[in-house]
């Protein structure tokens, strides 16, 4: 490896480390004008770098701020959420609609609760009206998430032998499911009793199974899938 490549790799590692540290700091103080509270000295120290290394990459705090926003709101930060849906769809190809939707929804909700970038997204969302750049990055995040979720939901409907019910299209299902997921996640963080993990009842005529209970998110997801899609065997009903 040449000296130039070694230097470039070190610079890349320093950049990633200090962006990750900035995201950690944001997560720990999500109040007020959060971005102005992040200091180069604190970022460098937390990332085990020097302040000189910070300014060797970013000319000033504003340059770092712009890249930190892009880093935090990059759609790939939620790839783990997308992947868990895809894996569950592939794992249960022959499952019933009730079982598959319930399982996918529960795994989806659990994975989002573990994702630290969800809280950061909401923190930055509060600045959308006063910061056009922030609004643009948030829009890019949602559009990127849709691009990742559409193939997954397409595969889900294929496994269920269902199609979208007009006038809905597959992107509408992705948008509504994401909105439901975010909304119930926010509510569960501050009022967990309002978003039960076990409704304690059967759903859609299926006998109640305490081993596989319906959570509020799973039940609402099932209602959405059922209402926004139709069995392919009933396509003549849409003619």
N, C-alpha and C positions, 0 to 999 in steps of 0.2 A: 504494500500500500504506500502510495506516495505521500510526501509531507503535506501536499495540498489537500489530498483526500482526507488525511487524518485530521487536519484543521477544520475541514468542512463538517466532518462527522462530529467533532467536539462542539462546534457551533450549533449544530442541529440538536445535539443532546442538551446543551445549555438552554436553547430556545424552548424545547419541550418541557424541561424541568421547571423553568420559570413561568411558563404559561400554566402548567399544572398547579404550581404554588399560588398563582394569582387566583385560579379557580377555587382553591381551598380557602383562601382568605375571603373571597366573595361569599362562600358558603357559610363561613363563621360569623360574618357581620352583614346580614341582608337587610340593612336599614339605611335610610337617608340616601345621600348621594354616594352610593357604595364605590363607584369607580374612582372617585376623587380620594377615597380613603386608602387606596392601595399605593404604597410607597415603594420606590425602587429598592431602597435599602432592606425593607422587610421581605420583599419578594426574593431578592438575591440571597439573603441570609437563610430563609426557609428552604430555598432550593440548593443550599450549600454551594453557592456561587459568589463571586465578588460583584460589587456594584459596578466595577469596571467592565465585567463581562456583560452586565445588563445593558450598559450604554454602548457596548461594542456591537450589540444586536439592534437595539432600538435607539433612535436619535434622541427621543424624549418620552415623557410619560404619555403623551397623546398617541404616539405611534404604538406604544405598548398597549394602551387601552383599546385601540382599534383592532389590534390582532387578538387581544384577549376576548373581545366580543365575538369575533369570528370563531375562535377556538371553543368557547363555551356553547355557542349556538350552531355548531357544526352538526348536521343531521346524524353523522356517524356516532355521535355520543350516545345515541339511542339504538344502536345496532343490536345490542344485547336483548333489548325488548323485542325487536323485530325477529331476531333469530329464535327466541324461545317460542314465538307463535309458529314460525315455520317448522321447527323441530316437532312441536306437538301435533301439527297438522299431518306431517309425514309419519309420525309414530302411530297415529290412530286413523289411518286411511279407511278402515272398514267399520269404524265406530258409528253409532247412531248420531243423528243430528243433535239430540239433547246431550249426549255424552261428550261429543267432540266440542261443541260450543262451550259447554261448562268447563271442560278441562283447559281449553285454549284461553278462555277468559280468566280463569283463576291463575294460570301461569303468567299471563300477561300482567295482571294486577300486582302479583307478588314481585315480578321483576322490576316493574316501574317503581315500587316502593323502595327497592334497593338502589335505584339509580340516583346518584348525587346531583346529576345535572338537571333533574326536574325542578328542584328548589331554586337553582340558579336561573333557570329559564323564567320562572315566575317572578323572581326578583327583578330581572331585566325587563320583563314584560311591562312592569309598572312605569317604565320610562319611555314607552313607545310614543306617547303623544308629544313629549317635549324633545324627542331625539329621533329625527327621520332616519338616521343611519341605523339606529337600534330597531326601528320598525321594519326596515328593509331586511335586516338579518333574521328577525323573527319570522317574517314572511317566507324567507328562504328556508328556514328550519322546517316550517310546516309543509312547504311544497316538497322538500327533500324527504320528509317522513312519508308523505303520500306516495312518492315514487317508490319507496321501499315497501310500503304496505300493500299497494295495489296487486303486485304479483302474488303475495301471500294470501290475500283474500280471494283472489281469482282461483288459486289452488284449493282453498277451503271450499268454495262453492262447487268446484269440479268434483271434489271428494263426496260432497253431499248431493250431487246430481241436481243442483239448483242453479238458477240464473237470476239476474236482477229483475225486479218487477218495475216496469215502466211507470213513472218517468225516471226512476232512479237509475244511476249508473254506478259502476264499481267504485269510482272515486268518491261518490257521495257516502257509500258505506264506510270507506276508510276515514273520511272526515268526521262522520257522526260517531263512529266507534272511538276515535281518538279524543273527541270532545267529551264523551261520556267517561272515558278512562281518566282524563285529566280532572274533570269536575268531581268525580267520586273520590279520586285520590286526595284532592285538596280537602274535601269535607272529612274524609277519614282521618287525616292528620290532626285536625282540631276537634273533631266530634266523632270518634270511632264507633260509638254506639249507634250512630245514625246510618252507618254503612256496614251492616252485619255480614259476617262471613258465613253465617248459617241462618237461613230464613226459617228453618225448622218446619218446613212443609214441602209437600210434593209440588211439582210444576208440570203443567200441560198434561195432566192425566197420568204422569209417571209416578209410581209408588215411591214414597219418601224413603230414601236410603241414607241412614246416618253416617255410613262410610263415605258417601259422596254427596254431601249436602250442597244446596244451591246458595251461593253468596248473592248479595244484592247486585253486584256488577255482572255476575254470570247470568242471572235471571233477566236483567235488563238487556244484556247482550243478545240473549236468545230471542227476546221479544223483538229486538231490532232486526235480527237476521230473518226471523220468520215473517215480519211485516214488509221488509224491503226486498225480499227475494221470493221466488216461487219455484216449485218442483218442476223440473223439465218435462215431466210426463203431463203437466197441465198447460203446456205452451199453447194448446188450442184455445184455452180460456182467455188468452191475451189477444187473440186475433180480432 
